Amino acid sequence: MKASEFLAAYDRFGERRAGGEGDAAAAAWLRDLAAGTGATASLVPVAFQRFIPGAAWLEADGRHIEGLPLFDGGLTEGIAGALGPLGSAAPIGVAVLEPRAASLPGNAFAKARHDSRHAAIVVSLRTQPDSLAPLNAHDAEAPFGPPVLQVAGREAAWLEGLAARGASARLVATGTRQPGLSHNVRAELPGTAPPLLLLTPRTSWWTSTAERGGGVLAWLTALEALARAPRSRAVVALASCGHELGHLGAHHAFAQEPALASDSALVIHLGANLGCAGAEHLVVRSNVPGLAERMAEALIAAGHPRAPLDVVTGGKANGEAHEIEARGGRYVSLIGDNPWFHTAEDRWPHSVDAVRAEAIARAAAALARDAAR
């Protein structure tokens, strides 16, 4: 399947938040595509407490604006009080952030929530379209802190002005938590242990075609190449659910099989924004000396421009590569940029550069073939 055809098909599932209808349909579709490569493919159920948002809004200065509760924060039927900057003594704190602000456990915003005396917080998320771009909920399995209302980035200047003069407001953030079910997609090819692990997240807040589609395309392309190429090493391909909920699916997989993270010969992490239109910057990171450079060479050979490649050995891994690093595993990771990050506007075709997504997929396949020989 050509990259453009794959990404268009990916987009048609719509919202694929963990536990929703789009999630279930997309998981079954990807399992079938993985099985079509010749691999043994299955859906691995991941049970969790699913948050269903309810009424969520802020009223201030004669306006009523809708939002979304933070999925790992507190809830309220209504809190009234003065607005003030995050960290002030105001009952309702105001923050302006980018959606990537909660990309890792123990992030600065989580610390601010933990340390603050606010009864509630309203946060405006800045993106290119300045729409609603939710923060990832790393503590979804153990929610904490004051209620947090997430609103569109276009409200940032208005909210900061209200906070500066201590304007009065009322905030509502409600929802329910109930048993939910998502699935990891797991595919295997036989061979000697320890295996090569292909790892990509597959769920997200919205449709997220540029955010997640390029990584899933590269995952499938590499799996298909490995199924056809001579190799000695076993292969495990894991497309994990619950990325937006603190890497829920990865945690489940590595709790069931710790050696998959710690002892795999290599983990190829195909992360966010691989082939996003208008955002060529691509971080190529590995904790194996020389491997990030080899991945960069494969990318250039596949047609990816050299200038936007940020080639790094060591440092702090992001996304699911962080889970591998924290468990002592060997990884190479690809993560790009996205002006539509975490927004509902991240859709085919305008947010995706299919030519570059296909180049990244070919490069991932080439490195995977070398690692599995």
Secondary structure, DSSP 8 states (H G I E B T S, - for coil): --HHHHHHHHHTT----TTSHHHHHHHHHHHHHHHTTTSEEEEEEEEEEEEEEEEEEEEETTEEEE-EE-TTSB-EEEEEEEEEETTSS-SEEEEEE-GGGGSSTT-HHHHHHHH---SEEEEEE--SS-S------TTTTS--SSBEEEEEGGGHHHHHHHHHTT-EEEEEEEEEEEEEEEEEEEEEE--EEEEEEEEEE---SS--HHHHHHHHHHHHHHHHHHHHS---EEEEEEEES-GGGTSHHHHHHHHH-HHHHHT-SEEEEE-S-TTBTT---EEEEESSTTHHHHHHHHHHHTT--STTEEEEESS---THHHHHHHTT--EEEEEE--TTTTSTT--TTTTB-HHHHHHHHHHHHHHHHHHH-
